[in-house]
């Protein structure tokens, strides 16, 4: 085992966290410049080793490692993103 996810694992990560997925950080295992708990971000893309590249609401962008960093997915609220005009 080389520490990297298999191709199948990466495909599952890409399916589970597509571009646009909203997340909230709980803990980042980065000793130098972690994203603080509670900060929300949006998945920009998932690379070929399964890292979620996110743009965070505090202006930073950083990779989130599934299984190493802790986060929750923010489910869209019902009706969010719908623009209905009644006349």
Backbone bond lengths (Angstrom), bond angles and torsions (degrees), N, CA, C in turn:
res aa  C-N    CA-C-N  psi(-1)  N-CA   C-N-CA  omega(-1)  CA-C   N-CA-C  phi
1 X - - - 1.469 - - 1.519 108.92 -
2 X 1.319 116.80 129.75 1.458 121.09 -177.12 1.520 113.35 -99.79
3 X 1.322 118.57 2.97 1.459 121.13 179.56 1.514 114.33 88.28
4 X 1.313 117.71 -8.00 1.457 121.34 178.21 1.522 109.67 -99.39
5 X 1.332 117.13 148.61 1.467 119.16 178.19 1.525 110.97 -69.79
6 X 1.319 115.35 155.14 1.461 120.54 176.53 1.529 109.34 -72.23
7 X 1.307 115.80 167.49 1.464 120.83 177.94 1.531 110.76 -58.64
8 X 1.339 116.36 -39.80 1.466 120.59 179.52 1.532 111.16 -65.85
9 X 1.334 116.68 -39.81 1.467 120.08 177.60 1.526 110.98 -63.88
10 X 1.330 116.65 -41.35 1.469 120.54 178.64 1.522 110.17 -63.15
11 X 1.317 117.50 -41.78 1.469 120.28 178.71 1.523 111.07 -61.81
12 X 1.340 117.24 -39.67 1.471 120.17 177.48 1.528 110.90 -65.32
13 X 1.333 117.02 -39.66 1.469 120.68 177.56 1.527 109.53 -62.31
14 X 1.329 117.01 -44.38 1.468 120.88 179.94 1.526 111.51 -62.74
15 X 1.334 116.91 -37.17 1.470 120.49 178.00 1.528 111.54 -70.72
16 X 1.321 116.29 -37.77 1.471 120.61 -176.18 1.528 112.66 -76.57
17 X 1.339 116.98 -32.20 1.464 121.73 -176.98 1.528 110.50 -125.42
18 X 1.327 118.45 68.07 1.467 119.80 179.90 1.531 111.28 -68.76
19 X 1.303 115.31 164.67 1.463 121.46 175.61 1.525 109.36 -51.99
20 X 1.334 115.87 133.71 1.459 121.00 -179.59 1.516 113.78 99.10
21 X 1.350 117.83 -11.45 1.463 120.92 178.14 1.526 109.39 -63.56
22 X 1.322 116.53 132.07 1.468 121.97 178.65 1.524 108.96 -92.76
23 X 1.348 116.32 134.85 1.458 121.00 177.86 1.524 110.31 -130.05
24 X 1.334 115.56 160.92 1.466 122.88 173.87 1.528 107.08 -127.07
25 X 1.326 116.56 122.89 1.459 120.62 -178.51 1.526 110.80 -71.13
26 X 1.334 115.24 139.51 1.455 122.36 172.57 1.525 110.03 -109.35
27 X 1.338 116.25 -41.90 1.469 121.56 178.50 1.522 108.25 -159.74
28 X 1.334 115.65 135.38 1.460 119.97 175.60 1.519 107.94 -119.06
29 X 1.323 115.97 127.74 1.458 122.32 -177.24 1.525 111.20 -85.20
30 X 1.314 117.39 48.89 1.465 123.36 177.79 1.526 106.77 -111.15
31 X 1.338 118.34 112.35 1.466 119.70 -175.73 1.526 114.17 -71.81
32 X 1.322 118.39 -14.21 1.458 120.67 -173.17 1.523 114.15 -102.52
33 X 1.309 117.70 -45.77 1.470 119.82 -175.89 1.521 110.52 -149.51
34 X 1.337 117.33 64.02 1.470 118.59 -177.90 1.524 112.27 -70.77
35 X 1.316 115.26 157.56 1.461 121.07 170.39 1.529 105.91 -78.49
36 X 1.327 119.08 127.73 1.469 120.81 -177.23 1.529 112.60 -64.73
37 X 1.331 116.54 151.35 1.468 120.22 175.82 1.526 110.90 -57.63
38 X 1.323 115.58 143.01 1.458 121.31 177.75 1.512 114.80 92.29
39 X 1.330 117.67 -16.80 1.465 120.51 179.23 1.530 108.55 -72.19
40 X 1.315 115.71 136.15 1.460 121.23 179.69 1.521 110.32 -101.48
41 X 1.316 114.71 152.52 1.450 120.00 179.64 1.515 111.17 -152.49
42 X 1.321 114.49 175.91 1.456 122.15 -178.29 1.519 109.03 -126.25
43 X 1.333 116.21 132.06 1.463 120.58 177.08 1.524 108.06 -67.23
44 X 1.337 115.63 124.99 1.455 121.82 176.01 1.534 109.20 -88.01
45 X 1.336 116.07 -49.66 1.463 121.49 176.63 1.523 108.97 -163.18
46 X 1.325 115.39 164.99 1.463 122.91 174.90 1.520 106.71 -113.76
47 X 1.337 116.27 127.41 1.467 118.72 -177.82 1.533 111.49 -84.08
48 X 1.324 116.13 -176.07 1.465 121.62 -173.64 1.521 114.40 -74.98
49 X 1.340 118.48 -4.30 1.463 120.36 173.03 1.530 110.83 -112.99
50 X 1.338 116.13 13.39 1.460 120.71 172.78 1.514 116.09 85.20
51 X 1.330 118.01 11.45 1.462 120.85 177.53 1.523 109.39 -79.23
52 X 1.338 116.01 131.31 1.466 120.92 175.97 1.523 107.88 -84.09
53 X 1.301 117.64 114.64 1.461 120.92 176.49 1.520 106.84 -91.03
54 X 1.346 115.08 116.31 1.463 121.33 -171.05 1.515 111.53 -120.14
55 X 1.321 114.28 150.96 1.460 122.40 171.89 1.522 105.54 -109.14
56 X 1.331 116.04 118.78 1.457 121.23 -174.61 1.520 111.59 -95.47
57 X 1.333 114.40 155.54 1.463 120.86 -176.44 1.525 112.93 -65.98
58 X 1.338 118.15 -15.58 1.463 120.51 177.20 1.527 111.87 -88.39
59 X 1.353 117.06 8.22 1.457 121.21 175.71 1.518 114.62 95.40
60 X 1.316 117.23 -9.95 1.463 120.13 -179.56 1.519 111.01 -87.96
61 X 1.315 115.15 156.48 1.464 120.56 170.82 1.523 106.49 -130.30
62 X 1.328 114.54 135.03 1.455 119.76 -174.39 1.520 108.87 -158.29
63 X 1.322 116.39 154.41 1.455 121.38 177.35 1.516 111.40 -81.65
64 X 1.320 116.08 137.46 1.458 123.41 177.03 1.524 106.93 -110.91
65 X 1.335 116.16 129.11 1.456 120.99 -176.59 1.523 109.29 -99.59
66 X 1.333 115.40 115.62 1.464 121.56 178.67 1.526 108.09 -63.91
67 X 1.337 116.68 129.63 1.455 121.39 -179.33 1.508 113.82 91.59
68 X 1.316 117.51 -15.09 1.464 122.40 177.90 1.523 110.25 -111.16
69 X 1.311 116.46 -47.73 1.462 122.40 177.68 1.528 108.61 -94.76
70 X 1.335 116.16 151.61 1.471 120.58 179.98 1.520 109.73 -107.02
71 X 1.330 115.11 131.77 1.456 120.90 178.97 1.512 108.65 -156.15
72 X 1.330 115.26 163.24 1.459 120.53 173.79 1.518 108.30 -122.08
73 X 1.311 115.08 149.81 1.462 120.84 175.58 1.517 107.51 -84.49
74 X 1.317 116.06 133.55 1.461 122.03 176.38 1.520 106.70 -91.94
75 X 1.311 115.34 110.70 1.463 120.34 -179.31 1.523 109.42 -72.55
76 X 1.335 117.71 137.30 1.468 119.36 177.17 1.523 110.13 -64.53
77 X 1.318 115.60 140.57 1.458 120.24 178.17 1.520 109.20 -73.05
78 X 1.311 115.86 149.25 1.457 120.62 -179.78 1.524 109.64 -57.65
79 X 1.315 116.03 129.08 1.459 120.86 179.08 1.516 113.52 87.52
80 X 1.335 117.82 -10.37 1.454 120.22 -179.82 1.523 109.05 -65.25
81 X 1.291 115.80 138.12 1.445 120.64 179.61 1.516 113.73 87.09
82 X 1.302 116.45 -3.24 1.460 119.49 178.52 1.520 108.74 -97.25
83 X 1.290 116.06 133.26 1.455 120.81 179.28 1.520 107.13 -118.78
84 X 1.314 116.06 97.23 1.462 120.87 -178.21 1.517 109.68 -106.24
85 X 1.302 115.70 132.76 1.460 121.04 176.82 1.517 108.01 -114.99
86 X 1.321 116.32 123.02 1.469 121.56 179.09 1.520 107.72 -101.28
87 X 1.344 116.94 133.14 1.469 120.30 178.40 1.479 109.85 -128.44
